[in-house]
């Protein structure tokens, strides 16, 4: 068993576009399964990624993605 004592029901969602690109949803975006809404480990703030920069909703701060 990898983890014990988790307090949430986890619905891992991994998407693949070809054999090099992988999209992983940790709850920052809407899940495909409605039952999984609200169970992600992502932040509660909406984050927007634009050309290598991350913006948090309601913030003018811009952080560079590596």
N, C-alpha and C positions, 0 to 999 in steps of 0.2 A: 504494500500500500504506500503510495507516494505521500499522501497527506492524511492527517487524522484530525478530527475535531473541527472541521469547517462548518460554519454556521449558515451557509447558503447552499442552495441547489445550483450547481454549475452546469451551464449549457455551452461547452466549448464550440466555437464557430471558426472554422478555418477554411478559407477559399483559396483556390489556386488558379492562376491564369498562365497556362503553359508550365514548363518545368523549371522556371527560374523565379518567377514573381509569386509571392505569397502574401495574401491579405489576412491579417488576424484581427478579430474584433474582441477587445477586452471590455466592452461596454461603453466606449466613448461614442459609438454610433448605435442606431436602432438595430436590434437583433431581428433576424428573419423570423424566428419563433416568438410570437407574442407572449407566451408564457415566461420567457426569459427576461422580459423587460424589468429593469430595476435591480438585476442581480449582477451586473458587471462590476469589475474591480476598477474600471476607469474613473476619472474624476467626475464629480457632479457638474462641473462647469463644462459648457460646450467649448470644444477646441476646434479651431479651423487651421488647416495646414495649407499654406499657399507658397509655392515655389521655394521650399526649403525653410520657411519661417512658420512659427507656431503662434497663433493669436488666441488668447482666451476671451470669451465673450464678455463685453463690458470693460475691457482693458485695452489701453493703447500701447501696452508693452509688447514688444516683438522679440522673440527669442529665436536664435538661429538653430536650425536642426543640423545635426552632423550626419 
